[in-house]
Amino acid sequence: MSPKHENAPGGLPAIPHHQVAEADWPLALLDLEIARARVLLTSATRLVPSPFIALGDRVSRRWLSRGDNRYLGEIDAIGHRIGRAGACFLNVSYEWGCTSRSGASPDGAGAQLLRVLDWPHQGIGQNVVALTVDSPLGAWTNLTWPGFAGVIQASAPGRFAAAFNQAPMNTPTGVLATDWLAARMKLWGQRGLPPAHLLREVFETAANFAEARQMLKERPIAAPAIFILSGVRPEEGCVIERLETQAVVHRSPAVAANHWLGRDWSGRSRGDDSHGRARGLSSVHADFSRPFDWLVPPVLNRFTRLVMLAEPASGRLAAQGWEPEGVATEVLRIDEPPSAAAAQ
């Protein structure tokens, strides 16, 4: 395991970058960053009464158990090690807006994934961690948080990079509170994997872009989601819009925010100005020498917490944390594929 970075020369903290060889990487990361995990849990639950947090844990655990979720034991262990309620509930809560783009790199040598994560909770940007996980298919790097067992955005050099956005909310009644409750009731009856757990399985088992696309397109999921996938070759890229058992695939170059690209499905978009964010990212081609010069409003907004640029062909990755006040971390740069030896 590599030590985490200290503060960078510019005064902003660096994003910690750990490398582990363990198969149970969420627990390995939690052991390395237990203090950070407790800070994040406190921030995420500070406005929620303790009885509701405990109830959320119980309901979330029961739902995962009913679906025979393969990561439930791991999530139980996370909660036990943190020593506070909330870990299970937060592992299945996805209330965010995101903007992501799949397309060719500026030099045409490969594909890129551009990713902006928006989340209302403060502290997410300044506490993001990069974790490089060794696997039989090759090391891959997950931008994540200690205590979280899923994958929201990651890059596997030589294979693909991927992320997922929250899908629009179904609107059977047109009343926000009622529609939100209806979505939760529908979720209770689903047995597919949560989207973040499916994306984790893809990084752990898919050997290439084609296998990843097939899994993200065909595997049943517990809730609608939008997956963004970029491979090694410049033509390898797509946005996969998903309902629980249906999929629509849009070939790259393609941008996804939090509304459906196709016209067959309807729903309430998520986050601030979903259509404006998508337009803002539609013509961007990022240069690793200045990886985030394109990050301007409305793509950059009050909820922006993380920005990432990944290029699976070269293995390069850049990332930076943000908070409402502005930039929260130095830019993390990975300029070559991590080796298995480095992860020992």
One Martini backbone bead per residue (centre of mass of N, CA, C, O) as a GRO file, in nm:
protein
  344
    1MET     BB    1   0.098   0.035   0.021
    2SER     BB    2   0.044   0.366  -0.020
    3PRO     BB    3   0.086   0.668   0.075
    4LYS     BB    4  -0.053   0.947   0.150
    5HIS     BB    5  -0.088   1.263   0.080
    6GLU     BB    6   0.007   1.566   0.125
    7ASN     BB    7   0.021   1.874   0.100
    8ALA     BB    8   0.037   2.079  -0.146
    9PRO     BB    9   0.214   2.351  -0.256
   10GLY     BB   10  -0.060   2.536  -0.294
   11GLY     BB   11  -0.229   2.442  -0.008
   12LEU     BB   12  -0.383   2.223  -0.113
   13PRO     BB   13  -0.510   1.931  -0.100
   14ALA     BB   14  -0.456   1.617  -0.174
   15ILE     BB   15  -0.541   1.336  -0.326
   16PRO     BB   16  -0.564   1.043  -0.215
   17HIS     BB   17  -0.339   0.755  -0.300
   18HIS     BB   18  -0.418   0.421  -0.325
   19GLN     BB   19  -0.284   0.077  -0.304
   20VAL     BB   20  -0.437  -0.244  -0.370
   21ALA     BB   21  -0.479  -0.617  -0.357
   22GLU     BB   22  -0.745  -0.654  -0.246
   23ALA     BB   23  -1.065  -0.770  -0.290
   24ASP     BB   24  -1.165  -0.596  -0.027
   25TRP     BB   25  -1.134  -0.276  -0.085
   26PRO     BB   26  -1.332  -0.119   0.103
   27LEU     BB   27  -1.190  -0.219   0.368
   28ALA     BB   28  -0.907  -0.121   0.307
   29LEU     BB   29  -0.982   0.178   0.285
   30LEU     BB   30  -1.110   0.213   0.562
   31ASP     BB   31  -0.851   0.154   0.725
   32LEU     BB   32  -0.699   0.408   0.601
   33GLU     BB   33  -0.991   0.610   0.625
   34ILE     BB   34  -1.168   0.632   0.895
   35ALA     BB   35  -1.181   0.937   0.960
   36ARG     BB   36  -1.306   1.024   0.690
   37ALA     BB   37  -1.564   0.854   0.714
   38ARG     BB   38  -1.677   1.001   0.967
   39VAL     BB   39  -1.695   1.280   0.845
   40LEU     BB   40  -1.891   1.208   0.616
   41LEU     BB   41  -2.122   1.099   0.791
   42THR     BB   42  -2.172   1.356   0.947
   43SER     BB   43  -2.236   1.540   0.703
   44ALA     BB   44  -2.475   1.360   0.577
   45THR     BB   45  -2.642   1.355   0.886
   46ARG     BB   46  -2.680   1.638   1.039
   47LEU     BB   47  -3.009   1.680   0.945
   48VAL     BB   48  -3.066   1.392   1.073
   49PRO     BB   49  -3.228   1.208   1.271
   50SER     BB   50  -3.128   0.928   1.429
   51PRO     BB   51  -3.384   0.746   1.390
   52PHE     BB   52  -3.380   0.772   1.075
   53ILE     BB   53  -3.108   0.644   1.026
   54ALA     BB   54  -3.169   0.369   1.154
   55LEU     BB   55  -3.408   0.308   0.971
   56GLY     BB   56  -3.253   0.324   0.702
   57ASP     BB   57  -3.071   0.086   0.763
   58ARG     BB   58  -3.286  -0.135   0.796
   59VAL     BB   59  -3.425  -0.106   0.521
   60SER     BB   60  -3.174  -0.137   0.342
   61ARG     BB   61  -3.089  -0.417   0.443
   62ARG     BB   62  -3.348  -0.567   0.370
   63TRP     BB   63  -3.334  -0.512   0.067
   64LEU     BB   64  -3.060  -0.646   0.014
   65SER     BB   65  -3.144  -0.924   0.125
   66ARG     BB   66  -3.380  -0.985  -0.074
   67GLY     BB   67  -3.153  -0.961  -0.323
   68ASP     BB   68  -2.886  -1.104  -0.257
   69ASN     BB   69  -2.652  -0.922  -0.191
   70ARG     BB   70  -2.303  -0.956  -0.230
   71TYR     BB   71  -2.231  -0.679  -0.040
   72LEU     BB   72  -2.357  -0.693   0.248
   73GLY     BB   73  -2.125  -0.792   0.430
   74GLU     BB   74  -1.946  -0.548   0.370
   75ILE     BB   75  -2.143  -0.330   0.475
   76ASP     BB   76  -2.158  -0.438   0.760
   77ALA     BB   77  -1.853  -0.400   0.817
   78ILE     BB   78  -1.847  -0.099   0.781
   79GLY     BB   79  -2.044  -0.025   1.009
   80HIS     BB   80  -1.880  -0.159   1.235
   81ARG     BB   81  -1.614   0.010   1.200
   82ILE     BB   82  -1.741   0.292   1.236
   83GLY     BB   83  -1.979   0.285   1.473
   84ARG     BB   84  -2.235   0.384   1.294
   85ALA     BB   85  -2.503   0.502   1.171
   86GLY     BB   86  -2.560   0.500   0.788
   87ALA     BB   87  -2.397   0.317   0.591
   88CYS     BB   88  -2.624   0.161   0.445
   89PHE     BB   89  -2.801   0.395   0.351
   90LEU     BB   90  -2.568   0.546   0.183
   91ASN     BB   91  -2.510   0.298  -0.017
   92VAL     BB   92  -2.830   0.347  -0.149
   93SER     BB   93  -2.780   0.660  -0.204
   94TYR     BB   94  -2.897   0.866  -0.498
   95GLU     BB   95  -2.856   1.230  -0.486
   96TRP     BB   96  -2.788   1.353  -0.800
   97GLY     BB   97  -2.583   1.535  -1.033
   98CYS     BB   98  -2.466   1.493  -1.380
   99THR     BB   99  -2.178   1.521  -1.612
  100SER     BB  100  -2.109   1.343  -1.926
  101ARG     BB  101  -1.840   1.231  -2.161
  102SER     BB  102  -1.813   1.062  -2.478
  103GLY     BB  103  -1.496   1.050  -2.662
  104ALA     BB  104  -1.255   1.161  -2.842
  105SER     BB  105  -0.956   1.253  -2.853
  106PRO     BB  106  -0.789   1.517  -2.988
  107ASP     BB  107  -0.573   1.309  -3.142
  108GLY     BB  108  -0.736   1.025  -3.206
  109ALA     BB  109  -0.607   0.775  -3.021
  110GLY     BB  110  -0.873   0.785  -2.838
  111ALA     BB  111  -1.062   0.778  -2.549
  112GLN     BB  112  -1.292   0.969  -2.347
  113LEU     BB  113  -1.371   1.079  -2.001
  114LEU     BB  114  -1.608   1.303  -1.878
  115ARG     BB  115  -1.652   1.426  -1.530
  116VAL     BB  116  -1.937   1.549  -1.331
  117LEU     BB  117  -2.002   1.582  -0.985
  118ASP     BB  118  -2.317   1.629  -0.821
  119TRP     BB  119  -2.361   1.729  -0.467
  120PRO     BB  120  -2.502   1.859  -0.183
  121HIS     BB  121  -2.286   1.754  -0.010
  122GLN     BB  122  -2.055   1.841   0.203
  123GLY     BB  123  -1.711   1.705   0.167
  124ILE     BB  124  -1.680   1.533  -0.091
  125GLY     BB  125  -1.445   1.682  -0.237
  126GLN     BB  126  -1.224   1.691   0.007
  127ASN     BB  127  -1.272   1.346   0.044
  128VAL     BB  128  -1.158   1.228  -0.191
  129VAL     BB  129  -1.051   0.908  -0.332
  130ALA     BB  130  -0.784   0.718  -0.463
  131LEU     BB  131  -0.821   0.374  -0.590
  132THR     BB  132  -0.598   0.116  -0.654
  133VAL     BB  133  -0.682  -0.197  -0.809
  134ASP     BB  134  -0.600  -0.511  -0.814
  135SER     BB  135  -0.621  -0.748  -1.095
  136PRO     BB  136  -0.632  -0.991  -1.333
  137LEU     BB  137  -0.707  -0.749  -1.554
  138GLY     BB  138  -0.603  -0.512  -1.390
  139ALA     BB  139  -0.557  -0.211  -1.294
  140TRP     BB  140  -0.778   0.017  -1.110
  141THR     BB  141  -0.943   0.345  -1.075
  142ASN     BB  142  -1.112   0.483  -0.791
  143LEU     BB  143  -1.343   0.736  -0.729
  144THR     BB  144  -1.395   0.784  -0.378
  145TRP     BB  145  -1.521   0.660  -0.053
  146PRO     BB  146  -1.506   0.584   0.259
  147GLY     BB  147  -1.768   0.330   0.289
  148PHE     BB  148  -1.793   0.262  -0.018
  149ALA     BB  149  -1.900  -0.022  -0.232
  150GLY     BB  150  -1.916   0.122  -0.490
  151VAL     BB  151  -1.941   0.262  -0.831
  152ILE     BB  152  -1.923   0.579  -1.014
  153GLN     BB  153  -1.605   0.621  -1.090
  154ALA     BB  154  -1.370   0.493  -1.341
  155SER     BB  155  -1.040   0.341  -1.441
  156ALA     BB  156  -0.916   0.103  -1.701
  157PRO     BB  157  -0.641   0.038  -1.828
  158GLY     BB  158  -0.699  -0.106  -2.150
  159ARG     BB  159  -1.030  -0.088  -2.137
  160PHE     BB  160  -1.196   0.139  -1.940
  161ALA     BB  161  -1.439   0.395  -1.878
  162ALA     BB  162  -1.673   0.493  -1.606
  163ALA     BB  163  -2.018   0.600  -1.537
  164PHE     BB  164  -2.293   0.737  -1.330
  165ASN     BB  165  -2.619   0.862  -1.361
  166GLN     BB  166  -2.893   1.003  -1.270
  167ALA     BB  167  -3.209   0.955  -1.334
  168PRO     BB  168  -3.499   1.032  -1.398
  169MET     BB  169  -3.805   1.105  -1.266
  170ASN     BB  170  -4.083   0.967  -1.225
  171THR     BB  171  -4.433   1.108  -1.324
  172PRO     BB  172  -4.738   1.003  -1.237
  173THR     BB  173  -4.848   1.289  -1.082
  174GLY     BB  174  -4.651   1.567  -1.062
  175VAL     BB  175  -4.565   1.524  -0.762
  176LEU     BB  176  -4.279   1.519  -0.606
  177ALA     BB  177  -4.331   1.365  -0.337
  178THR     BB  178  -4.503   1.137  -0.464
  179ASP     BB  179  -4.295   1.040  -0.675
  180TRP     BB  180  -4.071   0.969  -0.475
  181LEU     BB  181  -4.235   0.753  -0.320
  182ALA     BB  182  -4.299   0.571  -0.564
  183ALA     BB  183  -4.004   0.501  -0.626
  184ARG     BB  184  -3.947   0.361  -0.351
  185MET     BB  185  -4.166   0.142  -0.377
  186LYS     BB  186  -4.053   0.016  -0.634
  187LEU     BB  187  -3.771  -0.056  -0.524
  188TRP     BB  188  -3.862  -0.273  -0.316
  189GLY     BB  189  -3.934  -0.487  -0.565
  190GLN     BB  190  -3.642  -0.511  -0.642
  191ARG     BB  191  -3.351  -0.745  -0.755
  192GLY     BB  192  -3.146  -0.586  -0.858
  193LEU     BB  193  -2.879  -0.409  -0.894
  194PRO     BB  194  -2.732  -0.155  -0.808
  195PRO     BB  195  -2.565   0.051  -1.012
  196ALA     BB  196  -2.296   0.062  -0.840
  197HIS     BB  197  -2.266  -0.253  -0.836
  198LEU     BB  198  -2.252  -0.305  -1.135
  199LEU     BB  199  -2.003  -0.128  -1.192
  200ARG     BB  200  -1.817  -0.291  -1.018
  201GLU     BB  201  -1.846  -0.560  -1.170
  202VAL     BB  202  -1.733  -0.455  -1.434
  203PHE     BB  203  -1.442  -0.385  -1.329
  204GLU     BB  204  -1.391  -0.687  -1.218
  205THR     BB  205  -1.488  -0.861  -1.512
  206ALA     BB  206  -1.434  -0.684  -1.757
  207ALA     BB  207  -1.208  -0.698  -2.035
  208ASN     BB  208  -1.386  -0.487  -2.210
  209PHE     BB  209  -1.591  -0.282  -2.374
  210ALA     BB  210  -1.794  -0.495  -2.478
  211GLU     BB  211  -1.853  -0.628  -2.203
  212ALA     BB  212  -1.944  -0.375  -2.055
  213ARG     BB  213  -2.180  -0.300  -2.240
  214GLN     BB  214  -2.343  -0.559  -2.202
  215MET     BB  215  -2.385  -0.541  -1.898
  216LEU     BB  216  -2.515  -0.249  -1.892
  217LYS     BB  217  -2.753  -0.338  -2.088
  218GLU     BB  218  -2.862  -0.638  -1.956
  219ARG     BB  219  -2.859  -0.602  -1.665
  220PRO     BB  220  -3.035  -0.597  -1.402
  221ILE     BB  221  -3.187  -0.329  -1.218
  222ALA     BB  222  -3.323  -0.138  -0.948
  223ALA     BB  223  -3.267   0.135  -1.115
  224PRO     BB  224  -3.248   0.392  -1.288
  225ALA     BB  225  -2.991   0.476  -1.542
  226ILE     BB  226  -2.675   0.638  -1.648
  227PHE     BB  227  -2.431   0.529  -1.869
  228ILE     BB  228  -2.073   0.586  -1.914
  229LEU     BB  229  -1.859   0.486  -2.198
  230SER     BB  230  -1.500   0.420  -2.245
  231GLY     BB  231  -1.246   0.318  -2.439
  232VAL     BB  232  -0.968   0.286  -2.642
  233ARG     BB  233  -1.093   0.353  -2.891
  234PRO     BB  234  -1.241   0.626  -3.042
  235GLU     BB  235  -1.520   0.451  -3.105
  236GLU     BB  236  -1.531   0.378  -2.792
  237GLY     BB  237  -1.859   0.477  -2.716
  238CYS     BB  238  -2.124   0.554  -2.465
  239VAL     BB  239  -2.475   0.577  -2.389
  240ILE     BB  240  -2.669   0.419  -2.122
  241GLU     BB  241  -3.004   0.377  -2.098
  242ARG     BB  242  -3.192   0.285  -1.794
  243LEU     BB  243  -3.391   0.048  -1.700
  244GLU     BB  244  -3.437  -0.231  -1.536
  245THR     BB  245  -3.499  -0.401  -1.849
  246GLN     BB  246  -3.392  -0.152  -2.022
  247ALA     BB  247  -3.238  -0.016  -2.336
  248VAL     BB  248  -3.041   0.272  -2.452
  249VAL     BB  249  -2.810   0.345  -2.720
  250HIS     BB  250  -2.545   0.593  -2.747
  251ARG     BB  251  -2.321   0.702  -2.950
  252SER     BB  252  -2.028   0.833  -2.997
  253PRO     BB  253  -2.064   1.130  -2.932
  254ALA     BB  254  -2.171   1.178  -2.582
  255VAL     BB  255  -2.413   1.326  -2.358
  256ALA     BB  256  -2.476   1.323  -1.999
  257ALA     BB  257  -2.713   1.383  -1.759
  258ASN     BB  258  -3.063   1.419  -1.617
  259HIS     BB  259  -3.176   1.321  -1.901
  260TRP     BB  260  -3.328   1.206  -2.166
  261LEU     BB  261  -3.236   1.157  -2.500
  262GLY     BB  262  -3.477   1.023  -2.561
  263ARG     BB  263  -3.843   1.004  -2.646
  264ASP     BB  264  -3.974   0.743  -2.497
  265TRP     BB  265  -3.894   0.879  -2.229
  266SER     BB  266  -3.996   1.004  -1.909
  267GLY     BB  267  -3.907   1.288  -1.686
  268ARG     BB  268  -3.750   1.431  -1.416
  269SER     BB  269  -3.500   1.617  -1.386
  270ARG     BB  270  -3.179   1.661  -1.251
  271GLY     BB  271  -3.079   1.916  -1.110
  272ASP     BB  272  -2.914   2.177  -1.258
  273ASP     BB  273  -2.960   2.232  -1.572
  274SER     BB  274  -2.937   1.974  -1.760
  275HIS     BB  275  -2.937   2.083  -2.055
  276GLY     BB  276  -2.711   2.294  -2.015
  277ARG     BB  277  -2.489   2.096  -1.931
  278ALA     BB  278  -2.489   1.930  -2.190
  279ARG     BB  279  -2.415   2.160  -2.381
  280GLY     BB  280  -2.145   2.244  -2.233
  281LEU     BB  281  -2.012   1.938  -2.305
  282SER     BB  282  -2.041   1.872  -2.621
  283SER     BB  283  -1.749   2.036  -2.730
  284VAL     BB  284  -1.542   1.895  -2.556
  285HIS     BB  285  -1.167   1.887  -2.545
  286ALA     BB  286  -0.935   1.753  -2.347
  287ASP     BB  287  -0.630   1.858  -2.191
  288PHE     BB  288  -0.380   1.739  -1.981
  289SER     BB  289  -0.228   2.011  -1.938
  290ARG     BB  290  -0.547   2.135  -1.906
  291PRO     BB  291  -0.804   1.952  -1.788
  292PHE     BB  292  -1.018   2.211  -1.661
  293ASP     BB  293  -1.085   2.462  -1.857
  294TRP     BB  294  -1.398   2.372  -1.923
  295LEU     BB  295  -1.493   2.451  -1.626
  296VAL     BB  296  -1.810   2.587  -1.658
  297PRO     BB  297  -2.082   2.736  -1.671
  298PRO     BB  298  -2.318   2.497  -1.583
  299VAL     BB  299  -2.133   2.260  -1.516
  300LEU     BB  300  -2.054   2.455  -1.313
  301ASN     BB  301  -2.169   2.441  -0.971
  302ARG     BB  302  -2.290   2.439  -0.642
  303PHE     BB  303  -2.263   2.096  -0.656
  304THR     BB  304  -1.977   2.061  -0.721
  305ARG     BB  305  -1.724   1.786  -0.633
  306LEU     BB  306  -1.628   1.643  -0.916
  307VAL     BB  307  -1.351   1.596  -1.148
  308MET     BB  308  -1.293   1.405  -1.461
  309LEU     BB  309  -1.016   1.257  -1.654
  310ALA     BB  310  -1.014   0.985  -1.898
  311GLU     BB  311  -0.763   0.747  -2.061
  312PRO     BB  312  -0.736   0.421  -2.138
  313ALA     BB  313  -0.501   0.398  -2.345
  314SER     BB  314  -0.280   0.560  -2.153
  315GLY     BB  315  -0.381   0.585  -1.833
  316ARG     BB  316  -0.489   0.857  -1.790
  317LEU     BB  317  -0.551   1.083  -1.500
  318ALA     BB  318  -0.785   1.334  -1.377
  319ALA     BB  319  -0.846   1.517  -1.061
  320GLN     BB  320  -1.102   1.714  -0.868
  321GLY     BB  321  -1.202   1.894  -0.594
  322TRP     BB  322  -1.519   2.034  -0.477
  323GLU     BB  323  -1.685   2.326  -0.348
  324PRO     BB  324  -1.882   2.594  -0.298
  325GLU     BB  325  -1.612   2.783  -0.279
  326GLY     BB  326  -1.445   2.569  -0.462
  327VAL     BB  327  -1.154   2.463  -0.470
  328ALA     BB  328  -1.031   2.164  -0.269
  329THR     BB  329  -0.802   2.052  -0.466
  330GLU     BB  330  -0.572   1.919  -0.616
  331VAL     BB  331  -0.448   1.780  -0.892
  332LEU     BB  332  -0.480   1.463  -1.000
  333ARG     BB  333  -0.213   1.255  -1.141
  334ILE     BB  334  -0.214   0.994  -1.393
  335ASP     BB  335   0.039   0.894  -1.645
  336GLU     BB  336   0.016   0.578  -1.585
  337PRO     BB  337  -0.015   0.265  -1.554
  338PRO     BB  338  -0.066   0.069  -1.304
  339SER     BB  339   0.100  -0.163  -1.116
  340ALA     BB  340   0.101  -0.449  -0.943
  341ALA     BB  341   0.362  -0.400  -0.779
  342ALA     BB  342   0.264  -0.122  -0.650
  343ALA     BB  343   0.025  -0.282  -0.480
  344GLN     BB  344   0.204  -0.438  -0.250
   0.00000   0.00000   0.00000
